[in-house]
């Protein structure tokens, strides 16, 4: 695939077909990257004014897929609107997927991504689930790195701040036939961002079972656009009732699945006196396989983290219900409840509304387990700690 | 709301706020319609070349919603691409809804829509379910009628052909925050169309339970974009196995729900000798409340239709399973299986693959019940028969 680490230098209008195999559609190729820079660069906004996903950097990367010619040469171009046929599948039948990633500046001055290979594998699976044209996540990652390097001045220096990357694939087949899109557009946006929530302010959750986020045989285990908008109305209802986010339940036994658009963990004191269980729902197809989720589970097995959290942790992926939660709470065993995701990293939940009552989580803010997990992940993301190659430098 | 039946004559750039209530966002108002006609009109393609949703008329209608000013003055403009921020909610989080309607030319030369009020009520509900800005379906209908009148030359004269209308509302909030879209765009496309399937060729269905289309507490009972793309991969798998469409099952008891993107009916001989049952799944929130579905159920109670189908019909909305279907088939009681929807109207199914075997529907094409239902609906749609005001003339 050539040297993907350099930004390509081929001229615009180059042949987008695969010259090695002229009969098949071209694969996405980062070495073909064309660059059209913005004529003027935007001023950097004060970082305290940043709100998640509202400010965008100067450039974006775009590539398009045509069923005959395949992927076009990707292009760096000024961040700006896209123009599409109103009959496109992305408007009519959904069929869009995205990823969320963050680039941080380390104390060594290097820009780092956090476990980006996991995002890329998930994006490949999301595209396959929606029958979108195939996409090579390794090449998308090369393009993400190019954009990070190009937009380096947009990465805030302050801890907890980062450049949020949003690779997106949309279905662009222009026609109303109800069938898979054989056209697509990939684009990668970059948005400087601060903490998603005010971290010290815990989040309240309303447990909901009349609306259901995901179902076995559905798409809840993939990161696709259509999973999100059905949650907006329940979210609005929760806000009207004084809760920040939804806690999604599933099944007659009211199993706990996710919180808003994030994974959800609880910290429960063990009966055997050997520390605490760190519990989250298993990946049964209804749960998004979050990168931060997987990272918390992995870190929870690390003895160093047990020192930081002053407690021995037992990570557990298992089904648990609102009844379990209520019982743990009444027995004084429910120590922490955590929201987990790329945007929030690790955040505290302080109460869960269910059937007219609140289950209250003890403590005024984040507990020791959440604090230790968040600190460790940020240390890796911001390059202060090396850990199993999770922090990936953009060369 | 003024005279909605006339195409508005106000100048472009008029105030889009509600002058009667300057503090609140403007409602959608058909009397404010601005018109920009195409400079040259396209030649009409030969109708035999028409494929569903591939050819579009000369114009479309567009209006946009801003949370401060409300709905803009709607605009007739040449059919063409739309330009949007790549961070828009429609790409990132789904949140799009649409309707499908058809305009027919009657023998009296009048253009008619079929029960358009049902589409409009459904569209209002779809928008509400996705927390989109509120939209008045009665006003959208006036705009649809304007477009039909303007594009009258695009309505094919031949029976079974029509001008397909696609009102669409997309979420245009430009930002990555996971929250309801407070911006939207309405557009209405018009596409001349022939029969969706070759009607005399029956459709084969593969019954699928490993993927589910909809679930209780989900959005399957609304016409939203995100319901469709998750079906594309199962549809491809079905095609590879030699079946035309999916028959969606639900639950451990394998209840029959819908076929592809259509409702599904079976005709079953009754044990009491009093004709046949016309059975379809009930509207329990997992079934799209189809206009043609409701119309078939209503027509099945009409004694005139019983004459046309030579059998007494008992419409029934009830849960039924693959086991029921297999038993009815083995007892020789399963007489017809029908796919039902705006695009196909009423079409025959000839076999249903399930667990490696086929349930074969007797007869070479559409049976007498399907034929009578289809004929009656087309007679109403094409203005040959009056029936309860279902055919609505575009004045």
Interface residues (C-beta under 8 A of the other chain):
Chain A: X51 X52 X53 X54 X56 X60 X79 X81 X82 X83 X84 X85 X86 X87 X89 X90 X91 X92 X93 X94 X95 X96 X98 X128 X129 X130 X131 X164 X166 X168 X170 X171 X175 X176 X177 X178 X179 X180 X181 X187 X189 X191 X209 X210 X211 X212 X215 X216 X217 X218 X219 X224 X225 X226 X227 X228 X229 X230 X231 X232 X233 X235 X236 X260 X261
Chain B: X51 X52 X53 X54 X56 X60 X79 X81 X82 X83 X84 X85 X86 X87 X89 X90 X91 X92 X93 X94 X95 X96 X98 X128 X129 X130 X131 X164 X166 X168 X170 X171 X175 X176 X177 X178 X179 X180 X181 X187 X189 X191 X209 X210 X211 X212 X215 X216 X217 X218 X219 X224 X225 X226 X227 X228 X229 X230 X231 X232 X233 X235 X236 X260 X261
